[in-house]
Amino acid sequence: MKKPSLLLCALIALFPFSAYGQSGLCESFTVENNDLRIPVTINGNQYHAGLTTSNVGATMSSSMAETLGLDVKTNGDLRMVEAFGRAEFFRYVDDVDLTLFGNTIHADDVGVVEADENWLTFSLRVFKGLIIQINFPEEELCLFPRAAIDLKNSQNVIFDSDPQYGSPMLQLILNDEVDAWLALSPTYPGGIIVDPHLASQLDLHSQSDAGEIQSENTLRGSIDQLQIGPYTLGNIATEFPKPGVRDNLTTQGRVQTGTNIREGRGYRGRVGIDVLKHFVLTMDLERQQLHIYAPN
Protein backbone atom coordinates (compact mmCIF):
# COMPACT_ATOMS: atom_id res chain seq x y z
CA MET A 1 0.00 0.00 0.00
CA LYS A 2 1.44 3.34 -1.02
CA LYS A 3 1.79 5.85 1.79
CA PRO A 4 1.63 9.66 1.61
CA SER A 5 4.80 11.67 2.00
CA LEU A 6 5.26 15.31 2.96
CA LEU A 7 7.95 17.35 1.26
CA LEU A 8 9.44 18.93 4.36
CA CYS A 9 13.08 18.19 3.55
CA ALA A 10 13.46 21.95 3.09
CA LEU A 11 13.16 22.18 6.88
CA ILE A 12 16.59 20.63 7.35
CA ALA A 13 18.12 23.09 4.92
CA LEU A 14 16.95 25.91 7.18
CA PHE A 15 19.24 24.62 9.95
CA PRO A 16 22.86 24.99 8.75
CA PHE A 17 25.19 22.67 10.64
CA SER A 18 27.17 25.68 11.86
CA ALA A 19 24.11 26.68 13.91
CA TYR A 20 24.19 23.54 16.02
CA GLY A 21 27.64 23.33 17.56
CA GLN A 22 28.29 20.63 20.12
CA SER A 23 25.33 21.78 22.23
CA GLY A 24 22.81 21.16 19.47
CA LEU A 25 19.77 23.16 18.47
CA CYS A 26 17.15 22.60 21.16
CA GLU A 27 13.45 23.21 21.86
CA SER A 28 11.62 22.61 25.13
CA PHE A 29 8.52 20.43 25.21
CA THR A 30 5.93 19.61 27.85
CA VAL A 31 4.56 16.30 29.12
CA GLU A 32 1.16 16.47 30.79
CA ASN A 33 -0.84 13.32 31.57
CA ASN A 34 1.65 11.36 29.43
CA ASP A 35 0.93 13.66 26.50
CA LEU A 36 4.08 15.07 24.85
CA ARG A 37 3.69 18.47 23.21
CA ILE A 38 6.14 20.77 21.42
CA PRO A 39 5.37 24.38 20.42
CA VAL A 40 4.70 24.89 16.71
CA THR A 41 3.48 28.10 15.09
CA ILE A 42 1.02 27.70 12.21
CA ASN A 43 0.14 30.67 10.02
CA GLY A 44 1.17 33.01 12.85
CA ASN A 45 -0.70 31.23 15.69
CA GLN A 46 1.09 29.09 18.31
CA TYR A 47 -0.11 25.56 19.07
CA HIS A 48 1.36 22.50 20.77
CA ALA A 49 1.96 19.50 18.51
CA GLY A 50 2.48 15.87 19.45
CA LEU A 51 5.72 14.30 18.20
CA THR A 52 5.29 11.23 15.97
CA THR A 53 7.48 9.00 13.80
CA SER A 54 4.94 8.95 10.96
CA ASN A 55 5.99 9.23 7.33
CA VAL A 56 3.47 12.07 7.05
CA GLY A 57 5.52 15.07 8.18
CA ALA A 58 2.62 16.93 9.80
CA THR A 59 -1.01 16.02 10.48
CA MET A 60 -3.92 18.00 11.89
CA SER A 61 -7.52 17.30 12.79
CA SER A 62 -10.33 18.35 10.48
CA SER A 63 -11.48 20.66 13.27
CA MET A 64 -8.07 22.38 13.29
CA ALA A 65 -8.17 22.75 9.50
CA GLU A 66 -11.59 24.38 9.80
CA THR A 67 -10.38 26.69 12.58
CA LEU A 68 -7.48 27.80 10.38
CA GLY A 69 -9.79 28.28 7.39
CA LEU A 70 -7.92 25.76 5.23
CA ASP A 71 -9.39 24.00 2.21
CA VAL A 72 -9.25 20.19 2.71
CA LYS A 73 -8.47 18.15 -0.42
CA THR A 74 -8.49 14.38 -1.05
CA ASN A 75 -5.98 12.24 -2.95
CA GLY A 76 -7.66 8.96 -3.92
CA ASP A 77 -4.34 7.34 -4.86
CA LEU A 78 -2.88 7.54 -1.35
CA ARG A 79 -3.94 6.19 2.06
CA MET A 80 -3.66 7.20 5.72
CA VAL A 81 -3.21 4.27 8.11
CA GLU A 82 -4.45 4.69 11.69
CA ALA A 83 -4.00 2.31 14.64
CA PHE A 84 -7.59 1.06 14.31
CA GLY A 85 -10.01 0.72 11.42
CA ARG A 86 -9.49 0.72 7.71
CA ALA A 87 -6.97 2.81 5.81
CA GLU A 88 -8.65 5.99 4.58
CA PHE A 89 -8.01 8.12 1.52
CA PHE A 90 -5.30 10.71 2.15
CA ARG A 91 -6.88 14.07 3.00
CA TYR A 92 -4.62 17.10 3.18
CA VAL A 93 -4.29 20.88 3.21
CA ASP A 94 -1.81 23.15 1.43
CA ASP A 95 -0.45 26.63 2.10
CA VAL A 96 0.53 26.08 5.72
CA ASP A 97 3.34 28.13 7.31
CA LEU A 98 5.02 26.00 10.01
CA THR A 99 7.53 27.47 12.47
CA LEU A 100 9.68 25.16 14.62
CA PHE A 101 13.05 25.81 16.28
CA GLY A 102 12.60 29.45 15.27
CA ASN A 103 12.54 28.67 11.54
CA THR A 104 9.56 28.87 9.19
CA ILE A 105 8.77 26.89 6.05
CA HIS A 106 5.83 26.91 3.68
CA ALA A 107 4.36 23.38 3.66
CA ASP A 108 1.93 21.56 1.41
CA ASP A 109 0.42 18.06 1.82
CA VAL A 110 -0.26 18.41 5.56
CA GLY A 111 -2.41 15.38 6.41
CA VAL A 112 -5.94 15.80 7.80
CA VAL A 113 -7.73 13.26 10.03
CA GLU A 114 -11.45 13.51 10.83
CA ALA A 115 -11.82 14.61 14.49
CA ASP A 116 -13.93 17.06 16.50
CA GLU A 117 -11.03 18.31 18.65
CA ASN A 118 -8.27 20.70 17.59
CA TRP A 119 -4.92 18.88 17.46
CA LEU A 120 -1.70 18.72 15.48
CA THR A 121 1.15 16.20 15.16
CA PHE A 122 4.66 16.68 13.79
CA SER A 123 6.95 13.86 12.66
CA LEU A 124 10.54 13.46 13.80
CA ARG A 125 11.25 11.92 10.42
CA VAL A 126 11.47 15.35 8.77
CA PHE A 127 14.88 15.58 10.52
CA LYS A 128 16.22 12.59 8.59
CA GLY A 129 19.96 12.98 8.21
CA LEU A 130 20.42 14.53 11.66
CA ILE A 131 20.83 13.04 15.11
CA ILE A 132 17.72 13.58 17.22
CA GLN A 133 17.85 13.59 21.00
CA ILE A 134 14.69 13.45 23.12
CA ASN A 135 15.55 14.13 26.75
CA PHE A 136 12.35 13.16 28.54
CA PRO A 137 13.51 13.94 32.12
CA GLU A 138 14.66 17.45 31.08
CA GLU A 139 11.79 17.88 28.58
CA GLU A 140 14.03 18.97 25.72
CA LEU A 141 14.32 18.01 22.04
CA CYS A 142 17.70 18.64 20.39
CA LEU A 143 19.10 18.24 16.87
CA PHE A 144 22.77 17.54 16.11
CA PRO A 145 24.87 16.98 12.99
CA ARG A 146 26.18 13.44 12.82
CA ALA A 147 29.74 14.65 13.37
CA ALA A 148 28.81 15.86 16.87
CA ILE A 149 27.99 12.40 18.32
CA ASP A 150 29.59 9.01 17.66
CA LEU A 151 26.27 7.19 17.68
CA LYS A 152 27.53 4.24 15.64
CA ASN A 153 29.81 3.08 18.48
CA SER A 154 27.53 4.07 21.36
CA GLN A 155 24.22 2.53 20.24
CA ASN A 156 22.84 0.11 22.85
CA VAL A 157 19.36 -0.78 21.53
CA ILE A 158 18.60 -3.00 18.53
CA PHE A 159 16.86 -0.53 16.22
CA ASP A 160 15.43 -0.96 12.72
CA SER A 161 12.92 0.42 10.25
CA ASP A 162 9.72 -1.39 9.32
CA PRO A 163 9.94 -2.22 5.58
CA GLN A 164 6.20 -1.76 5.04
CA TYR A 165 5.76 1.81 6.29
CA GLY A 166 9.30 2.85 7.26
CA SER A 167 8.37 3.26 10.94
CA PRO A 168 11.29 3.11 13.41
CA MET A 169 10.96 0.13 15.74
CA LEU A 170 12.76 -1.37 18.74
CA GLN A 171 13.50 -4.96 19.68
CA LEU A 172 12.26 -5.52 23.26
CA ILE A 173 12.13 -8.54 25.54
CA LEU A 174 8.76 -8.94 27.27
CA ASN A 175 8.31 -11.02 30.43
CA ASP A 176 11.90 -12.23 30.10
CA GLU A 177 11.05 -14.61 27.25
CA VAL A 178 9.14 -13.01 24.36
CA ASP A 179 11.17 -11.06 21.80
CA ALA A 180 9.03 -8.48 20.03
CA TRP A 181 9.55 -5.58 17.65
CA LEU A 182 7.42 -2.59 18.63
CA ALA A 183 7.13 0.70 16.75
CA LEU A 184 8.57 3.78 18.48
CA SER A 185 5.48 5.91 19.19
CA PRO A 186 6.06 8.92 21.49
CA THR A 187 2.47 10.11 20.95
CA TYR A 188 1.04 6.88 22.38
CA PRO A 189 0.39 7.84 26.05
CA GLY A 190 0.56 4.31 27.50
CA GLY A 191 3.31 1.77 28.11
CA ILE A 192 2.87 -0.64 25.20
CA ILE A 193 0.01 -1.66 22.94
CA VAL A 194 0.26 -5.06 21.24
CA ASP A 195 -1.54 -6.98 18.51
CA PRO A 196 -3.94 -9.85 19.39
CA HIS A 197 -1.40 -12.61 18.71
CA LEU A 198 1.22 -11.04 20.95
CA ALA A 199 -1.44 -10.43 23.61
CA SER A 200 -2.15 -14.18 23.57
CA GLN A 201 1.54 -14.99 23.85
CA LEU A 202 1.71 -12.74 26.91
CA ASP A 203 -1.44 -14.34 28.35
CA LEU A 204 -3.12 -10.95 28.73
CA HIS A 205 -6.64 -12.27 28.14
CA SER A 206 -6.54 -14.40 31.27
CA GLN A 207 -5.64 -11.55 33.62
CA SER A 208 -8.24 -10.57 36.16
CA ASP A 209 -8.37 -7.00 34.84
CA ALA A 210 -8.34 -7.97 31.15
CA GLY A 211 -12.00 -7.02 30.94
CA GLU A 212 -11.27 -3.43 31.93
CA ILE A 213 -12.00 -1.08 29.05
CA GLN A 214 -9.14 1.30 28.26
CA SER A 215 -10.80 2.86 25.20
CA GLU A 216 -13.55 2.09 22.70
CA ASN A 217 -11.12 -0.21 20.88
CA THR A 218 -8.89 -1.73 23.56
CA LEU A 219 -8.70 -3.64 26.82
CA ARG A 220 -6.00 -3.19 29.43
CA GLY A 221 -3.70 -5.57 31.25
CA SER A 222 -0.07 -5.51 32.33
CA ILE A 223 3.15 -7.44 31.91
CA ASP A 224 5.65 -8.10 34.67
CA GLN A 225 8.79 -7.06 32.84
CA LEU A 226 10.06 -5.19 29.80
CA GLN A 227 13.72 -5.07 28.77
CA ILE A 228 14.83 -2.21 26.53
CA GLY A 229 18.54 -2.25 25.73
CA PRO A 230 20.46 -2.55 29.03
CA TYR A 231 17.46 -1.49 31.14
CA THR A 232 14.63 -3.53 32.67
CA LEU A 233 11.30 -2.03 33.75
CA GLY A 234 8.56 -3.75 35.74
CA ASN A 235 4.75 -3.74 35.82
CA ILE A 236 4.17 -2.28 32.37
CA ALA A 237 0.63 -1.18 31.45
CA THR A 238 -0.33 -3.04 28.28
CA GLU A 239 -3.25 -2.49 25.93
CA PHE A 240 -4.58 -4.90 23.33
CA PRO A 241 -7.54 -4.79 20.91
CA LYS A 242 -11.00 -5.92 21.92
CA PRO A 243 -12.18 -9.10 20.20
CA GLY A 244 -13.45 -8.28 16.71
CA VAL A 245 -11.83 -4.84 16.53
CA ARG A 246 -9.92 -4.28 13.30
CA ASP A 247 -6.43 -3.04 14.17
CA ASN A 248 -3.35 -1.88 12.28
CA LEU A 249 -0.85 -2.84 14.97
CA THR A 250 0.95 -5.50 12.93
CA THR A 251 3.16 -5.08 9.87
CA GLN A 252 5.04 -7.62 7.81
CA GLY A 253 8.33 -7.67 5.96
CA ARG A 254 8.18 -6.61 2.34
CA VAL A 255 7.32 -9.44 -0.07
CA GLN A 256 9.82 -9.75 -2.91
CA THR A 257 8.30 -9.67 -6.40
CA GLY A 258 7.61 -13.16 -7.77
CA THR A 259 8.29 -15.00 -4.52
CA ASN A 260 6.57 -15.68 -1.22
CA ILE A 261 9.74 -14.95 0.77
CA ARG A 262 9.38 -11.98 3.08
CA GLU A 263 12.24 -9.53 3.35
CA GLY A 264 12.87 -7.72 6.64
CA ARG A 265 10.82 -7.76 9.81
CA GLY A 266 7.65 -6.03 10.94
CA TYR A 267 6.39 -4.67 14.25
CA ARG A 268 3.65 -6.12 16.46
CA GLY A 269 2.53 -3.08 18.42
CA ARG A 270 3.83 0.19 19.79
CA VAL A 271 5.93 1.37 22.71
CA GLY A 272 4.77 4.68 24.14
CA ILE A 273 5.67 7.51 26.42
CA ASP A 274 4.97 5.70 29.70
CA VAL A 275 8.06 3.59 28.92
CA LEU A 276 10.08 6.19 27.00
CA LYS A 277 9.68 8.96 29.61
CA HIS A 278 12.39 7.42 31.81
CA PHE A 279 15.11 7.87 29.19
CA VAL A 280 17.21 10.17 27.07
CA LEU A 281 16.88 8.83 23.51
CA THR A 282 19.61 9.73 21.03
CA MET A 283 18.86 8.38 17.56
CA ASP A 284 19.61 8.48 13.88
CA LEU A 285 16.38 7.41 12.20
CA GLU A 286 17.95 7.09 8.76
CA ARG A 287 20.81 4.83 9.87
CA GLN A 288 18.73 2.93 12.49
CA GLN A 289 21.01 3.76 15.40
CA LEU A 290 19.76 4.38 18.94
CA HIS A 291 21.30 4.96 22.35
CA ILE A 292 19.22 5.20 25.50
CA TYR A 293 20.26 6.46 28.91
CA ALA A 294 18.32 6.57 32.19
CA PRO A 295 19.68 9.48 34.25
CA ASN A 296 17.82 8.44 37.43
TIVEX-182047 format. One record per residue (C-alpha): residue number from 1; x, y, z. Coordinates in Angstrom, 3 decimals. Example, Ala and Ser with C-alpha at 12.3 -4.5 7.8 and 13.67 -1.06 7.14 Angstrom:
<1, <12.300, -4.500, 7.800>>
<2, <13.670, -1.060, 7.140>>
This chain:
<1, <0.000, 0.000, 0.000>>
<2, <1.444, 3.343, -1.022>>
<3, <1.791, 5.852, 1.789>>
<4, <1.629, 9.659, 1.606>>
<5, <4.796, 11.675, 2.000>>
<6, <5.257, 15.309, 2.963>>
<7, <7.954, 17.351, 1.259>>
<8, <9.442, 18.928, 4.359>>
<9, <13.080, 18.186, 3.546>>
<10, <13.465, 21.947, 3.094>>
<11, <13.156, 22.180, 6.882>>
<12, <16.591, 20.626, 7.347>>
<13, <18.122, 23.093, 4.919>>
<14, <16.949, 25.912, 7.182>>
<15, <19.238, 24.621, 9.949>>
<16, <22.856, 24.993, 8.752>>
<17, <25.192, 22.671, 10.637>>
<18, <27.172, 25.677, 11.861>>
<19, <24.113, 26.682, 13.914>>
<20, <24.186, 23.540, 16.016>>
<21, <27.635, 23.335, 17.565>>
<22, <28.293, 20.635, 20.122>>
<23, <25.328, 21.780, 22.232>>
<24, <22.808, 21.165, 19.469>>
<25, <19.771, 23.162, 18.471>>
<26, <17.145, 22.603, 21.160>>
<27, <13.455, 23.214, 21.863>>
<28, <11.624, 22.606, 25.131>>
<29, <8.523, 20.429, 25.215>>
<30, <5.927, 19.614, 27.848>>
<31, <4.559, 16.301, 29.119>>
<32, <1.155, 16.470, 30.794>>
<33, <-0.841, 13.322, 31.569>>
<34, <1.651, 11.358, 29.435>>
<35, <0.929, 13.662, 26.497>>
<36, <4.079, 15.066, 24.846>>
<37, <3.686, 18.469, 23.208>>
<38, <6.143, 20.767, 21.424>>
<39, <5.366, 24.378, 20.420>>
<40, <4.697, 24.891, 16.709>>
<41, <3.479, 28.102, 15.090>>
<42, <1.019, 27.698, 12.210>>
<43, <0.138, 30.670, 10.023>>
<44, <1.166, 33.010, 12.849>>
<45, <-0.700, 31.234, 15.694>>
<46, <1.089, 29.088, 18.310>>
<47, <-0.113, 25.558, 19.069>>
<48, <1.360, 22.498, 20.769>>
<49, <1.964, 19.496, 18.511>>
<50, <2.480, 15.873, 19.447>>
<51, <5.723, 14.299, 18.198>>
<52, <5.294, 11.232, 15.973>>
<53, <7.484, 8.998, 13.804>>
<54, <4.943, 8.946, 10.963>>
<55, <5.995, 9.232, 7.331>>
<56, <3.473, 12.071, 7.049>>
<57, <5.516, 15.068, 8.183>>
<58, <2.616, 16.930, 9.801>>
<59, <-1.007, 16.020, 10.476>>
<60, <-3.918, 17.998, 11.891>>
<61, <-7.518, 17.305, 12.794>>
<62, <-10.329, 18.350, 10.484>>
<63, <-11.484, 20.662, 13.269>>
<64, <-8.073, 22.375, 13.289>>
<65, <-8.169, 22.755, 9.505>>
<66, <-11.594, 24.381, 9.799>>
<67, <-10.379, 26.688, 12.583>>
<68, <-7.478, 27.795, 10.378>>
<69, <-9.788, 28.285, 7.395>>
<70, <-7.924, 25.762, 5.235>>
<71, <-9.388, 23.996, 2.206>>
<72, <-9.250, 20.189, 2.712>>
<73, <-8.475, 18.146, -0.421>>
<74, <-8.485, 14.379, -1.055>>
<75, <-5.979, 12.243, -2.953>>
<76, <-7.657, 8.962, -3.920>>
<77, <-4.343, 7.345, -4.859>>
<78, <-2.881, 7.539, -1.347>>
<79, <-3.938, 6.189, 2.063>>
<80, <-3.662, 7.205, 5.720>>
<81, <-3.209, 4.268, 8.114>>
<82, <-4.450, 4.694, 11.686>>
<83, <-4.003, 2.312, 14.641>>
<84, <-7.591, 1.061, 14.312>>
<85, <-10.013, 0.723, 11.424>>
<86, <-9.490, 0.723, 7.705>>
<87, <-6.965, 2.808, 5.810>>
<88, <-8.650, 5.987, 4.581>>
<89, <-8.010, 8.121, 1.519>>
<90, <-5.297, 10.709, 2.147>>
<91, <-6.879, 14.068, 2.997>>
<92, <-4.624, 17.098, 3.184>>
<93, <-4.288, 20.882, 3.205>>
<94, <-1.808, 23.155, 1.427>>
<95, <-0.450, 26.634, 2.096>>
<96, <0.532, 26.076, 5.723>>
<97, <3.340, 28.127, 7.308>>
<98, <5.020, 26.002, 10.009>>
<99, <7.531, 27.467, 12.470>>
<100, <9.676, 25.161, 14.619>>
<101, <13.047, 25.806, 16.278>>
<102, <12.604, 29.445, 15.275>>
<103, <12.543, 28.672, 11.535>>
<104, <9.555, 28.874, 9.186>>
<105, <8.767, 26.889, 6.047>>
<106, <5.830, 26.907, 3.679>>
<107, <4.364, 23.381, 3.656>>
<108, <1.925, 21.563, 1.406>>
<109, <0.416, 18.057, 1.820>>
<110, <-0.265, 18.408, 5.561>>
<111, <-2.409, 15.377, 6.414>>
<112, <-5.944, 15.795, 7.801>>
<113, <-7.734, 13.261, 10.028>>
<114, <-11.447, 13.510, 10.833>>
<115, <-11.821, 14.612, 14.488>>
<116, <-13.931, 17.064, 16.501>>
<117, <-11.027, 18.309, 18.649>>
<118, <-8.270, 20.699, 17.592>>
<119, <-4.915, 18.878, 17.459>>
<120, <-1.700, 18.725, 15.484>>
<121, <1.146, 16.200, 15.158>>
<122, <4.655, 16.682, 13.787>>
<123, <6.946, 13.863, 12.664>>
<124, <10.544, 13.457, 13.801>>
<125, <11.251, 11.917, 10.417>>
<126, <11.474, 15.345, 8.771>>
<127, <14.879, 15.577, 10.519>>
<128, <16.222, 12.586, 8.594>>
<129, <19.962, 12.983, 8.213>>
<130, <20.416, 14.527, 11.658>>
<131, <20.832, 13.038, 15.115>>
<132, <17.717, 13.582, 17.218>>
<133, <17.855, 13.588, 21.003>>
<134, <14.690, 13.451, 23.124>>
<135, <15.549, 14.132, 26.752>>
<136, <12.347, 13.162, 28.536>>
<137, <13.515, 13.945, 32.116>>
<138, <14.662, 17.446, 31.077>>
<139, <11.788, 17.877, 28.582>>
<140, <14.028, 18.972, 25.724>>
<141, <14.316, 18.012, 22.039>>
<142, <17.701, 18.644, 20.387>>
<143, <19.102, 18.244, 16.873>>
<144, <22.774, 17.540, 16.115>>
<145, <24.867, 16.975, 12.990>>
<146, <26.177, 13.436, 12.816>>
<147, <29.741, 14.654, 13.367>>
<148, <28.812, 15.856, 16.868>>
<149, <27.988, 12.402, 18.318>>
<150, <29.586, 9.007, 17.659>>
<151, <26.269, 7.185, 17.678>>
<152, <27.531, 4.237, 15.643>>
<153, <29.810, 3.076, 18.480>>
<154, <27.526, 4.074, 21.363>>
<155, <24.218, 2.529, 20.242>>
<156, <22.837, 0.107, 22.851>>
<157, <19.363, -0.780, 21.534>>
<158, <18.603, -2.996, 18.526>>
<159, <16.855, -0.534, 16.223>>
<160, <15.430, -0.958, 12.724>>
<161, <12.923, 0.422, 10.252>>
<162, <9.722, -1.385, 9.316>>
<163, <9.942, -2.216, 5.579>>
<164, <6.198, -1.758, 5.040>>
<165, <5.759, 1.815, 6.289>>
<166, <9.296, 2.845, 7.257>>
<167, <8.367, 3.261, 10.939>>
<168, <11.294, 3.107, 13.409>>
<169, <10.965, 0.130, 15.743>>
<170, <12.756, -1.374, 18.743>>
<171, <13.498, -4.962, 19.683>>
<172, <12.256, -5.516, 23.257>>
<173, <12.134, -8.537, 25.539>>
<174, <8.760, -8.942, 27.270>>
<175, <8.307, -11.018, 30.433>>
<176, <11.901, -12.232, 30.097>>
<177, <11.049, -14.610, 27.246>>
<178, <9.137, -13.013, 24.361>>
<179, <11.172, -11.060, 21.799>>
<180, <9.026, -8.480, 20.031>>
<181, <9.552, -5.584, 17.652>>
<182, <7.423, -2.587, 18.630>>
<183, <7.130, 0.701, 16.753>>
<184, <8.567, 3.777, 18.484>>
<185, <5.480, 5.906, 19.192>>
<186, <6.064, 8.917, 21.486>>
<187, <2.472, 10.107, 20.950>>
<188, <1.040, 6.881, 22.382>>
<189, <0.390, 7.844, 26.045>>
<190, <0.559, 4.307, 27.505>>
<191, <3.307, 1.775, 28.106>>
<192, <2.867, -0.643, 25.201>>
<193, <0.013, -1.658, 22.942>>
<194, <0.258, -5.062, 21.244>>
<195, <-1.536, -6.980, 18.512>>
<196, <-3.936, -9.849, 19.392>>
<197, <-1.402, -12.615, 18.712>>
<198, <1.225, -11.042, 20.945>>
<199, <-1.441, -10.433, 23.609>>
<200, <-2.151, -14.178, 23.565>>
<201, <1.541, -14.990, 23.847>>
<202, <1.713, -12.742, 26.906>>
<203, <-1.444, -14.345, 28.353>>
<204, <-3.118, -10.945, 28.729>>
<205, <-6.642, -12.268, 28.137>>
<206, <-6.536, -14.404, 31.272>>
<207, <-5.638, -11.550, 33.621>>
<208, <-8.238, -10.566, 36.156>>
<209, <-8.367, -7.001, 34.835>>
<210, <-8.341, -7.973, 31.153>>
<211, <-12.003, -7.022, 30.935>>
<212, <-11.271, -3.434, 31.927>>
<213, <-11.999, -1.082, 29.049>>
<214, <-9.142, 1.305, 28.258>>
<215, <-10.798, 2.860, 25.199>>
<216, <-13.550, 2.091, 22.701>>
<217, <-11.120, -0.210, 20.875>>
<218, <-8.889, -1.730, 23.556>>
<219, <-8.697, -3.637, 26.815>>
<220, <-5.997, -3.192, 29.435>>
<221, <-3.702, -5.573, 31.250>>
<222, <-0.072, -5.514, 32.325>>
<223, <3.147, -7.437, 31.908>>
<224, <5.649, -8.104, 34.667>>
<225, <8.789, -7.061, 32.835>>
<226, <10.061, -5.192, 29.804>>
<227, <13.722, -5.066, 28.771>>
<228, <14.827, -2.209, 26.532>>
<229, <18.543, -2.252, 25.735>>
<230, <20.460, -2.546, 29.032>>
<231, <17.455, -1.486, 31.140>>
<232, <14.628, -3.531, 32.673>>
<233, <11.301, -2.030, 33.751>>
<234, <8.559, -3.754, 35.736>>
<235, <4.748, -3.742, 35.820>>
<236, <4.169, -2.284, 32.367>>
<237, <0.633, -1.181, 31.453>>
<238, <-0.333, -3.044, 28.284>>
<239, <-3.255, -2.491, 25.927>>
<240, <-4.583, -4.904, 23.332>>
<241, <-7.541, -4.795, 20.915>>
<242, <-10.998, -5.917, 21.924>>
<243, <-12.180, -9.099, 20.204>>
<244, <-13.446, -8.284, 16.713>>
<245, <-11.828, -4.839, 16.529>>
<246, <-9.921, -4.279, 13.303>>
<247, <-6.431, -3.038, 14.167>>
<248, <-3.350, -1.877, 12.282>>
<249, <-0.845, -2.837, 14.967>>
<250, <0.951, -5.495, 12.926>>
<251, <3.164, -5.076, 9.873>>
<252, <5.036, -7.622, 7.812>>
<253, <8.329, -7.672, 5.960>>
<254, <8.183, -6.609, 2.336>>
<255, <7.325, -9.439, -0.066>>
<256, <9.820, -9.755, -2.912>>
<257, <8.296, -9.675, -6.400>>
<258, <7.607, -13.156, -7.771>>
<259, <8.290, -15.004, -4.520>>
<260, <6.571, -15.682, -1.223>>
<261, <9.742, -14.954, 0.768>>
<262, <9.384, -11.982, 3.081>>
<263, <12.242, -9.535, 3.348>>
<264, <12.869, -7.724, 6.638>>
<265, <10.819, -7.760, 9.813>>
<266, <7.649, -6.032, 10.937>>
<267, <6.390, -4.666, 14.247>>
<268, <3.650, -6.118, 16.462>>
<269, <2.526, -3.085, 18.424>>
<270, <3.826, 0.194, 19.787>>
<271, <5.927, 1.368, 22.710>>
<272, <4.770, 4.675, 24.144>>
<273, <5.671, 7.512, 26.418>>
<274, <4.968, 5.697, 29.701>>
<275, <8.060, 3.593, 28.922>>
<276, <10.080, 6.190, 27.000>>
<277, <9.679, 8.962, 29.612>>
<278, <12.395, 7.423, 31.811>>
<279, <15.109, 7.871, 29.190>>
<280, <17.214, 10.167, 27.070>>
<281, <16.875, 8.827, 23.505>>
<282, <19.605, 9.728, 21.032>>
<283, <18.862, 8.378, 17.558>>
<284, <19.613, 8.480, 13.878>>
<285, <16.382, 7.415, 12.202>>
<286, <17.948, 7.094, 8.756>>
<287, <20.810, 4.833, 9.871>>
<288, <18.726, 2.933, 12.486>>
<289, <21.012, 3.760, 15.404>>
<290, <19.758, 4.384, 18.940>>
<291, <21.303, 4.963, 22.350>>
<292, <19.218, 5.198, 25.502>>
<293, <20.257, 6.460, 28.908>>
<294, <18.321, 6.569, 32.185>>
<295, <19.678, 9.478, 34.249>>
<296, <17.818, 8.442, 37.427>>
